[in-house]
Amino acid sequence: MVGVFSVQITFHGAARQVTGSAHLLEFGNRRILLDCGLFDSDRLNPDSPNRHFTFDPLSLDAVVISHAHNDHIGRLPCLMRAGYRGPIYATPATADILNVMLRDSARIQREDVRQAEARRSMGYDDQGAIQAIEPLFELHDVEWVVERLQRLPYDVSTEIVEGVHLTYRDAGHILGSAMIQLDYTEAGTKRRFLFTGDLGRRSMGLLPDPTIVRGIDILVSESTYGAKELDSHDKLIKQLHAIVARASRLRSKIIIPAFSLGRTQRMIYCFQELFDFHKVKPIPVYVDSPLSNRLTDIHREHPKAYTPRAQKLMDRDPIYFGSSNVHYSTGWEDSRRLNNLDGPLIIIASSGMCDAGRVRHHLKHTVSDPDNAIVIVSYQAEGTLGRQIAEGEEQIKIIDQWYDLNAAVYVLDGFSGHADRNDLQWWYEQTGGNIERAFLVHGEPEQMLSLSEILQPHVTTDVVMAEPLHTYEV
């Protein structure tokens, strides 16, 4: 019966880690899954957590997506394979991006399997070849996801299961990102549940600040940078100015490894701001990533998503994220041509951690020249080429060949799309407090522990660092 049910939440991912977001809410016999993301795990490994659900997909009544990064959407096609055919809710921009991201993921997985099988046929018995089985999902599974999408705009309340109303609130993390607000009545009392998804930073120029939500009874908050303070947008722009001035003086190249979704578009905007608002002498900016190009097209289709200042800047050009200084490479010939151009110039290319994609080819041609610069603007996981560059290794291996790392390396982690400790504290303070239950997810334990001290004054019970697969009564 509506209004009499008990409410439980079980954390099936992103608990004491930062990937695999999946949180199961049970309102009596109604079950809602929040996100269904990939874990950071070898997808070809048959024991990967990406290949096994720890809940019954057929028991779900609805799936609600916060945003379109793969650690929040990457296993949606696996739900389809398992037989789920219920609704999948997303904001319009998230739905558009999700379509592109999942198709690209299916393509990459098929290629990974092909390469592993080729190595096995050649007699190699390395672990990758041994583990090669089949992709997590195929393109037809993505088609099922797209078929089930239901697009909901921000700030509109919609009943998604009996007695439970969903309202999306702008999270300011990437285009289309949202906090998930669920309102319901329990034992005659109105209750509000809020999952932050990934909260964005304040005053970062392109996207609005995260929306303030009040009257929260149950909060599930991300904690990625719960112990870290990042540089402000103004300071980052000044640092970029100095890097561009150096390249202009030395007539050299700047290589920026960037994730195709979110970070690439933010960097394009920052250079437009630098050249137009701050009157810095422009140098050419080349974006070299087919996926980035497709995602940037989607960003152009949502002009109202940006701050008034960003709209004013981008309205000066025929298309958003485009100007006489910004050029988009398409085929491999365009990409190769960039390596023969003289500086000064900027190349923004994927992948963000330098372990795949076109950025590796640009690094091969630039890392040994001390006049060039590599600007790290994305998180670099341990063991990646990007981490080795960020830590200043004397030599790095790129596509089976060693190179001296002589180029200047700048690490500007303030460009992260995640709120830092100060941003999170600001947001908590605006909620009005009196939160009854609070859980921290999407963070390493040390980040969660530090953030719990900031959150605790706004919560009437002890803040909980969510445990994997643990069920909590809320």
N, C-alpha and C positions, 0 to 999 in steps of 0.2 A: 504494500500500500504506500502511496506517495506520502512523504512526510514522516514516516515512522521508522524507516530503514536505518541501520547502522552504516557507517562509512569507514572503509579501510583503504589503505594505500600500501602497495608493495613495489619496491624499487628493483626492477629487472635489468637495470643498466645505469651507467654514470653514477654509481654509488661508490664513493672513495676512489673514483677515477674520472677521467674527463671524456670518455667516449661511450657509445652504446646507449644513449638516452632512451629510456623506456620505463614509464611509470604507470602502474595499473591501479586505477581507482574503482572501487566497488561500492555502489550505492544500493544496498540490499542485493537484489539479484541482477542489477544492471551493472555492466562492466565497460569502462571507458579507458582506452589506452592513450596516454600522452606521449607522443613521439615513438619512433621505431627506428633507431639509428644503428649504424655500424659500429662495432668495436674495433679498436686498433689491434688487429690480429691478422695473421696470414689467411687470406680468404680461400686459399687452395688446401689448407690443412683440414682434413675431415674432422678434427677435434676442435676447430675454431668455434668460439661461442656464437659467431655469426651464422652457423649452420644448425643451431639448436635453440628453439624457443623454450623458455622456462615457464611459460604460461600456455594455455590452450587458445590458439587463434580463433577457433570456431566458437568460443564462448563470448567473444567480444561483441558489444552492441554498437560501438563507435570508436573511431580513431581520430585524435585531434593532434595536428602538427603545429609546432611552434615556429619553425623556419626551415629553410631548405639546405642547410649544411648536411653533409652525408652522415655525420655522427648523430643526426636527428631524424633523417629520412631513409637512410641507406638500406634498411631491411624491409621497407614497405612491399617491394615485389615478392619477398619471401613469404609475407603474409598471404599474398594472393596464391602462391604455390601451395600454401597450407590450407587453402579453401576459404579464406575470409572473403566475404562479398558485401560487407556493410559499408556505410559511408565513411569517407576520409575528409575531414574538415581542414581547410587551409585558407589563408588570406589570398586574394586574387594574385598578388605578385609572387607569393610563395608557390602557388599552383603553377604559374608560368615557369618559374625557375626550376622547380621540382621535375618537371617534364624533361628539361634539358639535362639536368644533373644525373637523373637515373638512367637515361639513354646512354650518356657518356660512360657511366659506371658499367653498364652491361657490355659496352664495346670493349672497355679495358679488361674486364674479366675474361671475355672470350679470347682476347689477345694473350693474356697471361697463361691461359690454359693451352693455347696453341704453341706458345714458346716452350712451356714445360714439356709438352708431349714431343716436340721436336728434339729437345735435349735428351729425352729418354730414348727416342728412336736412334739417336746417334751414339748411344752407349753410355751416356753420363748417368750416374746414379746419385747425383746430388739430391739434397732433401726436397728442393722444389719440384724436381721431376717425379720423385717418389710420391709426393703428396698430390700431384695433379689428378683431379677427378673431373668435376664439371663446374661450370660457373654457379654462383649462388642463385642467379636468375638470368633469364633471357629477355629479349626485347618484348616478347608477347606478354610477359609478366608485368612489364612496365605499362603496357597498354591497358591492362586490367586496373592498375593503380589510377591512371588518368581517367578511366571510365567511372571510377567511384568517387572522384573528387567533387566536393561541394565547397564553393567559394563563398567566404563570409568576409565582409569589410570590417574595418575597425569600428568599435563602439556601438555595435548593433547586437542586441540580445536575441539569441535563437535557442529554442528548446531542442536539444539533441537527443535526449532520452526523456522518458516521462519524469517530470519534476525537476530536471536539471537543465539550466540555461547557460549557454556559452556566450561569452563576450570576449572578443580579441581586443587587446590594448597594445599600442605601438611600443615595442621594446627598444627601438633605435639601434639594433645590433647590425643588421644588414637589411637590404630592401625586403619588405614584406614580413620581417621578423615580428613576433607577437608574444606578449604574455597571455597566458590562458586563464581566464577568470570564469569560474563555475559558481553559479548561485543556485541554492536549493533550500528547501525547508526540512528541518529535522526536528521531530517531536514538537511541531508547532512553532519553532524558532527559525528565522531566516539566517542562513549561513553563507559565508563566502570563502571559497577556496581559490588560491592564486598560485600558479606555477610561472616563475619569471621567464622560463626558457633561458636564452642567453641575453642578458642585459647589455645594452650598449653604453658607451662613454658619453659624458656630458660635453657640450660645446665643442664638437668636433667638426663643425662646418657643414658637412654634407647632409646628414640625417638629423631629424629632431631628437631632443633629449628623450629618454624613456618616460612614458606617461606615468604620472603619479596615481596610484590606486589606494583608496582608503577603505576602511571598514573590513579589513581582512581578518578572518578567523583562523584560517590554516594557510601557511605559506611554505612553498617549496622554492628555495632560492639557489641559483647557481653560485659557485664560489671559486671560479677559475683563478682569479687574481686577488683572492681574499687577503693575502699578506703582502701585496705589492702595490707600490705607488708608481704611476706612469707619468711621463712628461705631458704637459698640456699641449693643446693644438698649436697655440702661438709659439711655444718653444720648438715644437717639431718643424713648423714652417721656417723658423729662423735657421734651424740646423740644415734643412733642405736648401735654403738660400746659400749657405756657406758651401755646401757640396756642389751646387750648380755653378757658383762663382769659380770654384777651383777647376771644374771641368772646362769652363769657358777660357780660363787663363792658360790651362795646359793643353787645350784642344783635345781632350780625352773623352773616354766613354764612362758612363755610369750604368751598371747592370743592377736591376732590381728584381730579384726572384719574388713572385707574388702569387698568391692563390687566385684562381680565376674568378671566384665569386666573392665580391665584397672588397677585398684588399686592392685588386687591380683598379676597380672603379674609383675607390677612395684616392688612390695615388694619382690617377688622371685628374681628378678634381683638384687635388692639392697643387699640382703643377699649373693648372689653369688659374687657380687663385694666386699663386706665386707670380705668374707672368702678368696677370691682368690687374688684380687689386694692389699688389705690392710693387708693381712696375719693374720687376726683375727682367733683365734682357733675356728673351726667350731663346731656348735651344730646342732642336727637334726631339719629340717624344715618340718612340715607336712601341706599339703594343703587339707582341708576337705570341699569340695563343689563339687558336681557332675557338676553343671553348670560351675564352674571355670575350671574343668578338660576339659570339651568340648571346652570352649573358649581358653584355653591354647593350645589345639591341633591346633586350627586355627592360633594362634600366631606363632606356629612352621612352619606353611605352608607359612609364609611370611618373610623369613630371611633377605631379602634385605630392609625391612622397618626400620631397627634399625641403630643406629649410628655405625661407624667403630669400636669404642671402645667396644660397646656392642657385636657386631659380633665377635670380637677377643676373648672376654671373653667366649661367649657361644659356639664358635667353639671348645673349649677344651673338650666339652662333646658330647656324641653320639647324644643327642637331645637337642634342645633349651629349656630353662627353666627347665632343668633337670640335676642333678648331684648326686653324691653319698650321698650328704647331704639333698636332696630334695625328699620328698616322697608324693605320691598322694593317698588319701583315696578314696575308691569307695563306697562299701555298708555300711549299718548301723553298721555292726559288726566291720568293720575297724574303724569307727568313735568312737564307744564305747570303743574300745581297747585303744585309745589314752588317755582316762581318767585314765587308770590303769598304764600308763608308768611313770617312774620316770624322773625327770628333770636332767640336763637342756634340754629344748626343746622349740620349737616355733610352735604354731598352728595358721595358717591363715585360717579363716573360714568366711562364709557369714551367715547372711546378714551384710552389712556394718554399719547399724544403730542398729543392735542387736535386732530388733523386730521380727525376724523370723529366720528360718534356724538352722543349726547345732551349730552355735557359742553360742547359748543360753545354750546348754547342757554343753559345755566346760566352760562357765562362772560359771554355777552352781557349778562346781567342783573346781573352782580356786579363786573366788572373796573374799572368807573369809580368805585366807592365806596371811599374809603380805609379805611373801617371793616372791609370784607370782607378775606378772605385766600384766597390760592391756595397750596396745598401740593403741591409737585412731589415725588413719591415714586418715579417711574419714569425710566428712561433716556430722554433726549430727543434724537432724531437731528437732525443739522444740517439746517436748512431747514424744520423743523416749527414749528407754532404753539407747541407746548410749549417748544421751545428758545428762541423769542423771549420767551416769558413768563419762563422761567428766567433769561435774560440781562438782564431788566429793560428791554426796549424801552419807550420812552415811549408809542408807539402800536402797536396790533396790529390786524390785519384778521381779522374773524371772519365767515364766510359773506358775503363781498363788502361788508362795512361796517367802517369804521374806528372804533376805540374807544380812549380814553385809558386807559392801564394805571396806575390809581391804587391799586388794591388792594395790600395787603402780599403779598409773594411769599416763600415759604420753600422752600428746596431741601433735602430730606432724602434724599439718595441712599443713605444707609445702609440703607434698606429693600430694597435690591436683593436678589434671590434668589441672586446670584452671590457665591461666596467672594471675599474681597479678598486682598491680598498676605499679610497675617498669617494668615488662615485657610488659605491654600494652603501656606504655610510649615509651619504646625502639622500639616497633614495629611501632607505629605511626610516630616516628621520621625518620624511614627508608623509609617511603612511598613516600617522596618527597614533601608532603604537597599539597597545592592548591586543596584540596578536596572541591567540590562544595556544597554537602549536606551530612550530617552525622546524623545517628540515633543510639541511644543506646537502646539495648534490653537485655533480659536475665539477669536481675539484680533487686535488690530491689531499691527503689527510692534513698536512701541515698548513695548507691554504684554508681548509675548512676550520681547523682549530683556531687559527688567527681570526678569521671572520666571525666565528661564533661569539667572540668577545664584543664585537661591534654590534651584532644583531641582538644579543641577549637583553639589553635594556628595553627593547621594544616588544618583548615576548613575556607572557605571564608564567610560562613553564620553561623548563630547561630546553635550550636549543639542541636538536638531535642531528648528529652527523650520520646520515642515513647509511644503514648496513645493506649490502647486497642481498636480495631475495628475502629480506625481513619484512613482515607485514605489521603495520602499525594501525591501531584503532584511532580514528580522529573524530 
